[in-house]
C-alpha cells in the first residue's frame, strides 16, 4: 500500500485541509478517503502520493494521522 496526501475543503471554506490515506493507487486512496468521510460535508480537491524521501511518511505514521490500515 502507498500513502497518499488528500486535500479537501468544507462547503464555502476558502482554505483546504489535509488528511492521509492508504491505497494501492491514487483512485483507491480517494475511494478509501470518501469511505471514512461519507457522512461529512467535505469536498475533495486532489490527492498526491507521499514519498519517503521527504520524511513526511515517518512523521505521519508517528503522529498516527493515517486513515485506515496499510
Secondary structure, DSSP 8 states (H G I E B T S, - for coil): -EEEEEEEEETT-SS-EEEEEEESSHHHHHHHHHHHTTTS-EEEEEEEE--GGGSHHHHHHHTT-EES--
